[in-house]
Amino acid sequence: MYLALILITVGLNTAAQLLLKLGSGQGLINLYLLGGVTCYGLSTICYVFILGKFNVSFAYPLLIGLSVIATTFAGATYFHEKIPFLSLLGVGLMLSGICAIAFGKALN
């Protein structure tokens, strides 16, 4: 259940970033911006539930790291943004860090 909630939260954060990007430069109020803010609001509610189950020292790096990775690849997919080699290296390091945090949690 909580794994699904973590993935939903990451998906909502990623969707929020994409919607905010789409809404940028179109004025202060538009449907994309409203959708992005709504996704952030929903992800915050999900995050509160996650914090009820996990330590913040586990939940925050996991969610932020996965969100950065998902947003990087979503930007490349939907906006055809180039991902430089050093960014890919950073994604790999983030994945290593996320695995280390997860394994550390599993050992306790």
N, C-alpha and C positions, 0 to 999 in steps of 0.2 A: 504494500500500500504506500509506504513512504518513498520507495524508489520511484513509483509512478508520480507521486507529488513532487519529488525533486525534478524529474524530467518535465513535468508540466510547468513548473516554475521557470526552468531554463528556457523552455519553449516560449513562455509568455514574455520573458526578458528579451529574447531574441526578436520576437514579433514586435515588441515595443520599439526596439532600435530600428528595425526596418521601416515601421510606420512613421517614426519621427524623421527618418531620412527622407521618406517620400513627401512628408509634409513641410520640410524645411524650404524656405523661400517662397511659400505660398500664403504668407500673412500669418498673423498670430492665432487665428481661429480657422481651422479647417478639419475635415473629417479624419485625415491621416493623423494629425496631431492629437485629436480627441481619442482616436483609437489607440495611439501609442500610450497616452496617459492612462487610459482604461486598462490596457495590458499591464502597465506598471502597477496600478492599484491592485489588480487581481493577483499579480505575482507577489506583492507584499503580503496579502492575506494568506497565500499559500506558504510563504516564508515563515510567517508567525506559527503556523501549524507545525512546520518542520522544526522550528526552534523549540517547540514543546516536547519534541522527541529526542533531538540531538543537541550536543554542546555547540555553542556558537563557534568555537575554535575548529570544529569539524564542518559544520553546515556552511558557514560563510565562504571559506576558501573553495569548497566543493562547488557551490552554486556560482560564485563569481568566475572561477576558472572555466567551468563548463559553459557558462554564458559567453565568455570572451571567445572561446573556441567556436561555439555554435554561431556567434555573430560574425566572426571572421569568415567562415565558410558560407554563411548565408549572404554576406556582402559580395563574395566572389560569384555566387550562384545567381542572385537576383539582380545585382547591379554591375556585374562583370568587372568587379574590382580586381586588380592584380594583387596577388599575395607574394611579396618578396621573400627570398630565401631566408633572411633573418627573421621574418615574421613566422615562417614555417618552423624554424628552429625554436622560436619562442613558444609556439603551440606545442611542440614536442616536449619542451621543458615543463610547460604547464601540465601536460598529461602525466609526466613523470612525477611532478609534485602532487597531483591529485591521487595518483596511485599510491604514493608514499603515505599520504594522509589516510586514505581508505584502508591500506594494510595496517597502519598504526592503530586505527579504530578497531579493526577486526582482531588484532592481537590483544586488545584490552578487554 
